Amino acid sequence: MGKGGESIPDEEWERFLREAEAGTKGAPEEPSARARMVARQLREETDRPEPWRSHQPARRQGGKGWYAIGLLVAVALLIVALDPGRVAGWFGGGGGGGESAPLTVESKRPDQPPPTEAAAQRPTMEQPFRGSPAAQWGDGTAGIGLPEARATGWMSKGQVAQALKKTRDFLTASSLDPGVLRGEQPRKAIALINPHQQDVQDYLGTAFPAPSQKNDPLLLFSRFEKTKVRLVGDVVKTRGRITYQEGKRGAVEVTTDVTYVYPVVRTAAGSDEVARTIVRREVVMSWDDPAKVIIEPGTFSLVSYKVDTTNGGCDTFTGYLTPQFSAERAASRPGDGPEIDPYDRSTSMETAGDAGCRTATRS
């Protein structure tokens, strides 16, 4: 019975049955149970927010972990800022193998000598500062602290800055210049000394042709006899500082306190034993007011100078640093003075005095 209670005629009903049985195109079909199941699965998967093989990132944790990491980083940075030398030691910085992080420039006198743990390591041609605290020192003038300029005495800020630069130029020309280290005359350094300072000019005129205990060029200059030894590489390690204050007659008095480490080897063919000569010098100079002192522009007057040398010869006075190697050290008698650590910059050179030939605890 159709809609509204009307019956289907017999002819129409028989035609419908024949067309359905013959598979007539357009005849309505009821979906099978399998088709209904697949259709339902497709609808469900379409409604899902993500396919089953998609990547799901890990759920982000709360902020407490990042806060803890940030706190640790801040503490580590504070330790590095306050004591970089100790941090370098934690990571093998005291090994002297040439791979350590360099120390910051010295701004004041240290309160203790550097560590001695690596002293047993011997230097080599490839690593001439191995086993030495100097492995962490600066190269050349990079290891010499230069203070900020300020108006002092008769000089303006700019003039003080120029005087400090020329002071460092003197240190370079007297103790780092390759030619001077090979034994040549330190002409550039001498040109910076007041030519009207007669006692100093007498010393300079005698020290090179006739060196003696009184007139020893090594008080101001580093020189090796090139026929006997030569430097290993082209790096001299340094550590020290330059300070200044107002001196007499309004002069700017500059004090330099620098330790130089020279690695050397014999010039004989096949020599590969590396020895180190260590020189600490304190030179005080006065940049005088030309209106009050007879002086040439761009020069200074020497106030005082002293030197402390390790493995550079003692009571020899040849005008050259004369390092010993293992064979000479084994055959020589120990010094008659107290022991000294040549890397210890925690004490003033005033404490050295005239102590004779002291024995170095390391080089």
Buried (B, 14 or more C-beta within 10 A) or exposed (E): EEEEEEEEEEEEEEEEEEEEEEEEEEEEEEEEEEEEEEEEEEEEEEEEEEEEEEEEEEEEEEEEEEEEEEEEEEEEEEEEEEEBBEBBBEEEBBBBBBEBEBBEBBEEEBEEBBBBEBBEBEBBEEBBBBBBBBBBBBEBBEBBBBBEBEEBBBBEEEBBBBBBEBBBBBBBBBBBBEBBBBBEBBEBBBEBBBBEBEEBBEBBEBBBEEBEEEBBBBBBBBBBBBEBBBBBEEBBBBBBBBBBEEBEEBBBBBBBBBBBBBBBBBEEEEEEBBBBBBBBBBBBBBBBBEEEBEBEEEBBBBBEBBBBBBBBBBEBBEBBBBBBBEEEEEEEEEBEBEEBBBBBBEEEBEEBEEEEEBEBBBB
